[in-house]
Amino acid sequence: MGMEGEGIGMIRVIQPGLFTTIQDLGRVGYQKYGVVVGGAMDLFACRVTNLLVGNEPTAAVLEATLLGPTLQFDKDLLIALGGADLSPTLDGEPLPLWRPIYVRAGSILRFGKSRFGCRLYLAVAGGFDLPYILDSYSTYVRGKFGGLSGRALQSGDELPVKIDETHQWMWRDRWAATNGRSFVVGERSIHRRIFPHYQRNPVIRFIRGRQYDWFDQKSKQRLIESGYRVSPQSDRMGYRLEGEALSLEKPREMLSEAVTFGTIQVPKDGQPIVLMADRQTTGGYPKIAQVIYVDLPVLAQVKPGETVRFAEVSKEEAEELYLNQETALRILQRLPAIRS
Amino acid sequence: MASFPYHISSLNEYTVIVELGDEIDELVHRRLKELATLLEKSPFPSLLEVVMSFTSLTVYYDPIVLRRLFPKLKSPTQKVIAFLEQALAQLDQEPNVQTKRVEIPVCYGGKWGEDLTKVAEYHCLTEEEVIEIHSGVEYLVYMVGFAPGFPYLGGMPEQIATPRRTTPRLSIPAGSVGIAGSQTGIYPLTTPGGWQIIGRTPLHLFNPDRQPPSLLQAGDRIRFVPITEEAFWEWKERELG
């Protein structure tokens, strides 16, 4: 008999991976105090993995970077993986992305080489049971707060999980029919139509930035015609791009003002920087462009060394694309929890 | 119509920026503060947060909330711009904002402010004179940004403006008070930096476990108050307790 309610589970960190942190949708409402928004780099994958296990969209998830962690589950749990394909296996058997997966107590999740993308998300039904700081679970490593002790995971860490046991009996029945495998994969998934156009070396769409007109004609052309390589110095704060330098028509100083996720700013050396999840709240460099919202997950999955190209769209088109994707996602979030 | 010039434009799908000027100016600042206060007190539907900077106010909102409220709405951005124009029209020519005054105790010089001697020498002043000038005026917090709790302060006398250090320090303790060019500021977190450090405050400018997490907000006026090393430790204990 399954018991209705909640228990506490534990995910043991055997290997932490390259850089694995707890993230969620970020901190809203504290930018006026200079608090970075943070949150998942790929917000689409963060939201969809939560959706697949029946969580609220605000639940915390794990964000792994390039080299995934090795994790052991101490209880039966319902999980979902999404974002980068880091060749996940459970007790040696390959696991799919973008599906609910019932994993058995004692099983070990491992990752291999990156077949696609940079950042993998792991959501667990019930969510991680960690301190909620400034309305968010997300880890802000530079500020040393949020997530698990304000830092990336380390070997030996234990991640507490609020287990949602409501539907466990159903999964146990399905598992009983598998002859003792370590997991059961659910059929539910999300329609590909609302997916970001994830791809290697992608084309990223932008709208004009606040200081677009400050740049000379050549630079405006370069932005759309020449590709930019994502530097190895890129991180959650920003993607440093390498390519043809962008320059202002004449030297100008500007005062610091607000920047957002996807703002492309150009320091004096002419090499653009795309501001990502852990960006500062304000910036003082001219902003040539702004990556459109629906393409941010695509950019978040670009690995250092890949090349991105940029294409301009109108503000109206960007808004329309945002409204379409966001409406679809929120409808899914309002549906009864998907657990089958 | 507002009684002063303004410009509103969209930054992205869920952010709009209201500009009231293009250079650092107290009147512009007070108008921005008044607008921010008005929006926070009576937010329009969908408003998430507002952030002040030197000459503009950035407004974050949730377009889907507007879509639900106004199903025929084509562009949530245009709706937000209309809300903001209404808010601007309510502002008076002469902004009327309440100002919070905050005193920042600072232990100047010695191991707390290793560059005080250099700053004094640079201006042919005594250390005491630098302290007197730095603590003798009121500063305005124009904005908080760059790092959690970091105030951009206006009002430092040009007499003590000093260029940054040629070699930045790898680690400057939280609470350090420094000068960089004609700016003065306080480091909220321990970070590397090139400012000339002249003292340290025992106050925590940023504490994520406190509500609000930042000691200072845009619009506050502050004064630095020189304290002894003994007083520094007393303050420090009180901050921890």
Interface residues (C-beta under 8 A of the other chain):
Chain A: V28 G29 Y30 Q31 K32 Y33 G34 V35 V36 I133 L134 R142 G143 F145 G146 I207 R210 L255 S256 E257 A258 T260 F261 G262 T263 Q280 T281 T282 Q290 I292 Y293 K315 E316 A318 E319 Y322 L323 E326 T327 R330
Chain B: S9 S10 L11 N12 E13 Y14 T15 I17 D22 E23 I24 A36 L48 E49 V50 V51 M52 S53 F54 T55 S56 T58 Y60 P63 I64 R67 S75 P76 T77 M143 V144 G145 F146 A147 P148 G149 F150 Y152 P188 L189 F206 P208 D209 P212 P213 S214 Q217 A218
